Amino acid sequence: MFGVPSIEERIKKAQHNVDVYKSELDKAVHNVKRYQGCLNKELSRVGELSLLKDVRDGKLLVLDLESMEPARIAFL
């Protein structure tokens, strides 16, 4: 019939849609992994800064490994 796509055409179109959606999903998964990596780096940095603040505030004692005396820490 004129204007009505054949079964084969519909199957091809559906397969094309599946391929497009799979590609989009793969991109989204890649972005989520990338953003998770960035978040992990930021959380690690926040942990480092919190540790430095605790040392500065005297809440945490850092010892020199050789002498086991309180370590002198130079802060930037």
N, CA, C and O atoms as a Tinker XYZ file with bonds, in Angstrom:
   304  protein
     1  N      0.833000   -1.186000    0.000000    73     2
     2  CA     0.000000    0.000000    0.000000    64     1     3
     3  C      0.874000    1.244000    0.000000    63     2     4     5
     4  O      1.986000    1.251000    0.529000    81     3
     5  N      0.362000    2.249000   -0.582000    73     3     6
     6  CA     1.079000    3.505000   -0.682000    64     5     7
     7  C      1.050000    4.240000    0.661000    63     6     8     9
     8  O     -0.014000    4.407000    1.257000    81     7
     9  N      2.230000    4.680000    1.137000    73     7    10
    10  CA     2.316000    5.468000    2.354000    64     9    11
    11  C      2.437000    4.666000    3.634000    63    10    12    13
    12  O      2.711000    5.235000    4.690000    81    11
    13  N      2.241000    3.359000    3.565000    73    11    14
    14  CA     2.354000    2.525000    4.758000    64    13    15
    15  C      3.686000    1.780000    4.678000    63    14    16    17
    16  O      3.921000    1.043000    3.721000    81    15
    17  N      4.574000    1.964000    5.688000    73    15    18
    18  CA     5.868000    1.282000    5.628000    64    17    19
    19  C      5.708000   -0.232000    5.776000    63    18    20    21
    20  O      4.842000   -0.723000    6.499000    81    19
    21  N      6.563000   -0.938000    5.073000    73    19    22
    22  CA     6.514000   -2.397000    5.143000    64    21    23
    23  C      7.059000   -2.868000    6.490000    63    22    24    25
    24  O      7.665000   -2.096000    7.234000    81    23
    25  N      6.833000   -4.137000    6.787000    73    23    26
    26  CA     7.338000   -4.734000    8.024000    64    25    27
    27  C      8.855000   -4.599000    8.084000    63    26    28    29
    28  O      9.408000   -4.269000    9.133000    81    27
    29  N      9.535000   -4.852000    6.961000    73    27    30
    30  CA    10.995000   -4.756000    6.924000    64    29    31
    31  C     11.468000   -3.336000    7.245000    63    30    32    33
    32  O     12.441000   -3.141000    7.973000    81    31
    33  N     10.761000   -2.353000    6.688000    73    31    34
    34  CA    11.136000   -0.962000    6.958000    64    33    35
    35  C     10.928000   -0.619000    8.432000    63    34    36    37
    36  O     11.743000    0.081000    9.034000    81    35
    37  N      9.843000   -1.110000    9.003000    73    35    38
    38  CA     9.578000   -0.861000   10.424000    64    37    39
    39  C     10.645000   -1.519000   11.302000    63    38    40    41
    40  O     11.102000   -0.933000   12.283000    81    39
    41  N     11.035000   -2.743000   10.936000    73    39    42
    42  CA    12.077000   -3.446000   11.696000    64    41    43
    43  C     13.399000   -2.688000   11.605000    63    42    44    45
    44  O     14.093000   -2.529000   12.610000    81    43
    45  N     13.754000   -2.216000   10.397000    73    43    46
    46  CA    14.991000   -1.444000   10.224000    64    45    47
    47  C     14.961000   -0.167000   11.059000    63    46    48    49
    48  O     15.950000    0.193000   11.698000    81    47
    49  N     13.813000    0.516000   11.046000    73    47    50
    50  CA    13.678000    1.756000   11.812000    64    49    51
    51  C     13.790000    1.469000   13.315000    63    50    52    53
    52  O     14.442000    2.215000   14.046000    81    51
    53  N     13.156000    0.395000   13.766000    73    51    54
    54  CA    13.224000    0.028000   15.182000    64    53    55
    55  C     14.656000   -0.323000   15.577000    63    54    56    57
    56  O     15.118000    0.067000   16.649000    81    55
    57  N     15.363000   -1.061000   14.710000    73    55    58
    58  CA    16.755000   -1.416000   15.001000    64    57    59
    59  C     17.627000   -0.164000   15.057000    63    58    60    61
    60  O     18.513000   -0.049000   15.904000    81    59
    61  N     17.365000    0.765000   14.148000    73    59    62
    62  CA    18.101000    2.032000   14.157000    64    61    63
    63  C     17.857000    2.777000   15.475000    63    62    64    65
    64  O     18.790000    3.305000   16.080000    81    63
    65  N     16.599000    2.813000   15.909000    73    63    66
    66  CA    16.271000    3.479000   17.173000    64    65    67
    67  C     16.985000    2.815000   18.349000    63    66    68    69
    68  O     17.484000    3.500000   19.241000    81    67
    69  N     17.033000    1.484000   18.350000    73    67    70
    70  CA    17.734000    0.753000   19.410000    64    69    71
    71  C     19.210000    1.143000   19.414000    63    70    72    73
    72  O     19.788000    1.389000   20.473000    81    71
    73  N     19.817000    1.198000   18.228000    73    71    74
    74  CA    21.234000    1.562000   18.137000    64    73    75
    75  C     21.479000    2.980000   18.656000    63    74    76    77
    76  O     22.454000    3.230000   19.365000    81    75
    77  N     20.586000    3.904000   18.297000    73    75    78
    78  CA    20.725000    5.294000   18.750000    64    77    79
    79  C     20.583000    5.370000   20.267000    63    78    80    81
    80  O     21.377000    6.033000   20.934000    81    79
    81  N     19.572000    4.692000   20.811000    73    79    82
    82  CA    19.359000    4.724000   22.258000    64    81    83
    83  C     20.520000    4.072000   23.005000    63    82    84    85
    84  O     20.921000    4.543000   24.069000    81    83
    85  N     21.060000    2.986000   22.444000    73    83    86
    86  CA    22.203000    2.322000   23.084000    64    85    87
    87  C     23.420000    3.247000   23.087000    63    86    88    89
    88  O     24.150000    3.320000   24.076000    81    87
    89  N     23.628000    3.943000   21.989000    73    87    90
    90  CA    24.741000    4.887000   21.917000    64    89    91
    91  C     24.579000    6.001000   22.954000    63    90    92    93
    92  O     25.539000    6.374000   23.628000    81    91
    93  N     23.369000    6.522000   23.076000    73    91    94
    94  CA    23.103000    7.569000   24.066000    64    93    95
    95  C     23.310000    7.048000   25.487000    63    94    96    97
    96  O     23.859000    7.750000   26.336000    81    95
    97  N     22.872000    5.824000   25.743000    73    95    98
    98  CA    23.056000    5.222000   27.063000    64    97    99
    99  C     24.539000    5.033000   27.368000    63    98   100   101
   100  O     24.984000    5.298000   28.485000    81    99
   101  N     25.303000    4.575000   26.379000    73    99   102
   102  CA    26.750000    4.401000   26.572000    64   101   103
   103  C     27.420000    5.735000   26.912000    63   102   104   105
   104  O     28.297000    5.792000   27.774000    81   103
   105  N     27.000000    6.813000   26.226000    73   103   106
   106  CA    27.551000    8.139000   26.523000    64   105   107
   107  C     27.200000    8.564000   27.940000    63   106   108   109
   108  O     28.038000    9.103000   28.663000    81   107
   109  N     25.953000    8.316000   28.333000    73   107   110
   110  CA    25.515000    8.697000   29.679000    64   109   111
   111  C     26.290000    7.923000   30.745000    63   110   112   113
   112  O     26.700000    8.500000   31.752000    81   111
   113  N     26.492000    6.631000   30.531000    73   111   114
   114  CA    27.251000    5.814000   31.488000    64   113   115
   115  C     28.686000    6.326000   31.578000    63   114   116   117
   116  O     29.246000    6.420000   32.671000    81   115
   117  N     29.277000    6.653000   30.442000    73   115   118
   118  CA    30.638000    7.193000   30.423000    64   117   119
   119  C     30.706000    8.499000   31.223000    63   118   120   121
   120  O     31.627000    8.700000   32.015000    81   119
   121  N     29.727000    9.380000   31.010000    73   119   122
   122  CA    29.711000   10.656000   31.734000    64   121   123
   123  C     29.529000   10.450000   33.233000    63   122   124   125
   124  O     30.164000   11.133000   34.036000    81   123
   125  N     28.668000    9.514000   33.611000    73   123   126
   126  CA    28.465000    9.230000   35.036000    64   125   127
   127  C     29.772000    8.757000   35.662000    63   126   128   129
   128  O     30.135000    9.193000   36.754000    81   127
   129  N     30.477000    7.865000   34.971000    73   127   130
   130  CA    31.758000    7.373000   35.499000    64   129   131
   131  C     32.771000    8.508000   35.612000    63   130   132   133
   132  O     33.516000    8.591000   36.589000    81   131
   133  N     32.794000    9.375000   34.611000    73   131   134
   134  CA    33.725000   10.508000   34.630000    64   133   135
   135  C     33.390000   11.463000   35.778000    63   134   136   137
   136  O     34.281000   11.910000   36.500000    81   135
   137  N     32.113000   11.770000   35.940000    73   135   138
   138  CA    31.702000   12.662000   37.022000    64   137   139
   139  C     31.957000   12.029000   38.384000    63   138   140   141
   140  O     32.320000   12.726000   39.332000    81   139
   141  N     31.771000   10.720000   38.490000    73   139   142
   142  CA    32.040000   10.022000   39.751000    64   141   143
   143  C     33.524000   10.123000   40.099000    63   142   144   145
   144  O     33.889000   10.313000   41.259000    81   143
   145  N     34.379000    9.993000   39.073000    73   143   146
   146  CA    35.817000   10.156000   39.296000    64   145   147
   147  C     36.154000   11.551000   39.792000    63   146   148   149
   148  O     36.964000   11.713000   40.705000    81   147
   149  N     35.531000   12.563000   39.190000    73   147   150
   150  CA    35.756000   13.947000   39.636000    64   149   151
   151  C     35.267000   14.135000   41.066000    63   150   152   153
   152  O     35.934000   14.779000   41.876000    81   151
   153  N     34.109000   13.577000   41.373000    73   151   154
   154  CA    33.561000   13.689000   42.725000    64   153   155
   155  C     34.484000   13.022000   43.735000    63   154   156   157
   156  O     34.720000   13.561000   44.816000    81   155
   157  N     35.005000   11.850000   43.385000    73   155   158
   158  CA    35.924000   11.150000   44.290000    64   157   159
   159  C     37.173000   11.980000   44.555000    63   158   160   161
   160  O     37.663000   12.027000   45.683000    81   159
   161  N     37.692000   12.640000   43.508000    73   159   162
   162  CA    38.871000   13.490000   43.683000    64   161   163
   163  C     38.554000   14.656000   44.608000    63   162   164   165
   164  O     39.353000   15.000000   45.480000    81   163
   165  N     37.373000   15.269000   44.413000    73   163   166
   166  CA    36.987000   16.400000   45.256000    64   165   167
   167  C     36.793000   15.960000   46.705000    63   166   168   169
   168  O     37.214000   16.654000   47.630000    81   167
   169  N     36.153000   14.801000   46.901000    73   167   170
   170  CA    35.956000   14.307000   48.264000    64   169   171
   171  C     37.292000   14.009000   48.930000    63   170   172   173
   172  O     37.468000   14.260000   50.122000    81   171
   173  N     38.227000   13.473000   48.160000    73   171   174
   174  CA    39.558000   13.205000   48.695000    64   173   175
   175  C     40.225000   14.512000   49.113000    63   174   176   177
   176  O     40.849000   14.595000   50.171000    81   175
   177  N     40.084000   15.519000   48.275000    73   175   178
   178  CA    40.675000   16.835000   48.574000    64   177   179
   179  C     40.039000   17.439000   49.825000    63   178   180   181
   180  O     40.735000   18.016000   50.661000    81   179
   181  N     38.718000   17.308000   49.954000    73   179   182
   182  CA    38.036000   17.811000   51.148000    64   181   183
   183  C     38.559000   17.085000   52.383000    63   182   184   185
   184  O     38.757000   17.703000   53.429000    81   183
   185  N     38.783000   15.780000   52.267000    73   183   186
   186  CA    39.339000   15.020000   53.386000    64   185   187
   187  C     40.724000   15.503000   53.764000    63   186   188   189
   188  O     41.048000   15.615000   54.947000    81   187
   189  N     41.546000   15.791000   52.759000    73   187   190
   190  CA    42.895000   16.297000   53.029000    64   189   191
   191  C     42.836000   17.651000   53.728000    63   190   192   193
   192  O     43.579000   17.899000   54.678000    81   191
   193  N     41.955000   18.518000   53.257000    73   191   194
   194  CA    41.841000   19.841000   53.867000    64   193   195
   195  C     41.313000   19.747000   55.294000    63   194   196   197
   196  O     41.749000   20.495000   56.169000    81   195
   197  N     40.378000   18.834000   55.532000    73   195   198
   198  CA    39.859000   18.638000   56.894000    64   197   199
   199  C     40.963000   18.142000   57.816000    63   198   200   201
   200  O     41.063000   18.574000   58.965000    81   199
   201  N     41.791000   17.234000   57.311000    73   199   202
   202  CA    42.907000   16.716000   58.104000    64   201   203
   203  C     43.879000   17.838000   58.454000    63   202   204   205
   204  O     44.330000   17.941000   59.595000    81   203
   205  N     44.203000   18.683000   57.466000    73   203   206
   206  CA    45.106000   19.805000   57.730000    64   205   207
   207  C     44.511000   20.755000   58.764000    63   206   208   209
   208  O     45.222000   21.251000   59.638000    81   207
   209  N     43.207000   21.009000   58.666000    73   207   210
   210  CA    42.554000   21.898000   59.628000    64   209   211
   211  C     42.611000   21.296000   61.029000    63   210   212   213
   212  O     42.861000   22.011000   61.999000    81   211
   213  N     42.383000   19.994000   61.142000    73   211   214
   214  CA    42.457000   19.342000   62.453000    64   213   215
   215  C     43.858000   19.458000   63.043000    63   214   216   217
   216  O     44.009000   19.683000   64.244000    81   215
   217  N     44.881000   19.306000   62.207000    73   215   218
   218  CA    46.265000   19.434000   62.680000    64   217   219
   219  C     46.512000   20.867000   63.138000    63   218   220   221
   220  O     47.079000   21.096000   64.206000    81   219
   221  N     46.085000   21.827000   62.328000    73   219   222
   222  CA    46.272000   23.241000   62.663000    64   221   223
   223  C     45.572000   23.611000   63.965000    63   222   224   225
   224  O     46.114000   24.353000   64.785000    81   223
   225  N     44.368000   23.086000   64.144000    73   223   226
   226  CA    43.573000   23.416000   65.336000    64   225   227
   227  C     44.020000   22.641000   66.569000    63   226   228   229
   228  O     43.467000   22.833000   67.652000    81   227
   229  N     45.009000   21.772000   66.421000    73   227   230
   230  CA    45.506000   21.010000   67.555000    64   229   231
   231  C     44.643000   19.817000   67.923000    63   230   232   233
   232  O     44.808000   19.240000   68.998000    81   231
   233  N     43.727000   19.444000   67.045000    73   231   234
   234  CA    42.862000   18.298000   67.327000    64   233   235
   235  C     43.539000   16.975000   66.983000    63   234   236   237
   236  O     43.091000   15.906000   67.397000    81   235
   237  N     44.610000   17.064000   66.229000    73   235   238
   238  CA    45.289000   15.858000   65.778000    64   237   239
   239  C     46.784000   16.051000   65.974000    63   238   240   241
   240  O     47.347000   17.058000   65.545000    81   239
   241  N     47.415000   15.105000   66.611000    73   239   242
   242  CA    48.851000   15.186000   66.862000    64   241   243
   243  C     49.580000   14.367000   65.803000    63   242   244   245
   244  O     49.296000   13.184000   65.613000    81   243
   245  N     50.511000   15.002000   65.126000    73   243   246
   246  CA    51.309000   14.325000   64.107000    64   245   247
   247  C     52.711000   14.140000   64.670000    63   246   248   249
   248  O     53.349000   15.096000   65.112000    81   247
   249  N     53.182000   12.893000   64.646000    73   247   250
   250  CA    54.504000   12.593000   65.198000    64   249   251
   251  C     55.524000   12.384000   64.088000    63   250   252   253
   252  O     55.208000   11.854000   63.024000    81   251
   253  N     56.747000   12.810000   64.357000    73   251   254
   254  CA    57.864000   12.527000   63.472000    64   253   255
   255  C     58.169000   11.037000   63.607000    63   254   256   257
   256  O     58.286000   10.533000   64.724000    81   255
   257  N     58.297000   10.336000   62.499000    73   255   258
   258  CA    58.500000    8.890000   62.544000    64   257   259
   259  C     59.819000    8.495000   63.193000    63   258   260   261
   260  O     59.899000    7.449000   63.838000    81   259
   261  N     60.846000    9.310000   63.033000    73   259   262
   262  CA    62.152000    8.954000   63.589000    64   261   263
   263  C     62.233000    9.220000   65.090000    63   262   264   265
   264  O     62.649000    8.353000   65.859000    81   263
   265  N     61.837000   10.405000   65.496000    73   263   266
   266  CA    62.001000   10.774000   66.910000    64   265   267
   267  C     60.748000   10.524000   67.751000    63   266   268   269
   268  O     60.817000   10.522000   68.980000    81   267
   269  N     59.626000   10.319000   67.106000    73   267   270
   270  CA    58.330000   10.161000   67.765000    64   269   271
   271  C     57.970000   11.390000   68.604000    63   270   272   273
   272  O     57.189000   11.304000   69.551000    81   271
   273  N     58.549000   12.521000   68.242000    73   271   274
   274  CA    58.214000   13.812000   68.852000    64   273   275
   275  C     57.145000   14.465000   67.975000    63   274   276   277
   276  O     57.015000   14.127000   66.799000    81   275
   277  N     56.388000   15.390000   68.539000    73   275   278
   278  CA    55.424000   16.104000   67.690000    64   277   279
   279  C     56.135000   16.738000   66.494000    63   278   280   281
   280  O     57.167000   17.391000   66.646000    81   279
   281  N     55.583000   16.541000   65.340000    73   279   282
   282  CA    56.214000   17.018000   64.109000    64   281   283
   283  C     55.918000   18.495000   63.903000    63   282   284   285
   284  O     54.865000   18.999000   64.294000    81   283
   285  N     56.866000   19.169000   63.281000    73   283   286
   286  CA    56.640000   20.554000   62.873000    64   285   287
   287  C     56.126000   20.498000   61.450000    63   286   288   289
   288  O     56.734000   19.878000   60.577000    81   287
   289  N     55.018000   21.144000   61.232000    73   287   290
   290  CA    54.384000   21.105000   59.917000    64   289   291
   291  C     54.367000   22.516000   59.356000    63   290   292   293
   292  O     53.923000   23.457000   60.015000    81   291
   293  N     54.850000   22.647000   58.147000    73   291   294
   294  CA    54.814000   23.942000   57.476000    64   293   295
   295  C     53.515000   24.029000   56.676000    63   294   296   297
   296  O     53.222000   23.166000   55.849000    81   295
   297  N     52.759000   25.062000   56.931000    73   295   298
   298  CA    51.508000   25.267000   56.206000    64   297   299
   299  C     51.711000   26.327000   55.143000    63   298   300   301
   300  O     52.439000   27.302000   55.328000    81   299
   301  N     51.053000   26.104000   54.042000    73   299   302
   302  CA    51.152000   27.086000   52.955000    64   301   303
   303  C     50.273000   28.280000   53.236000    63   302   304
   304  O     50.223000   29.212000   52.433000    81   303
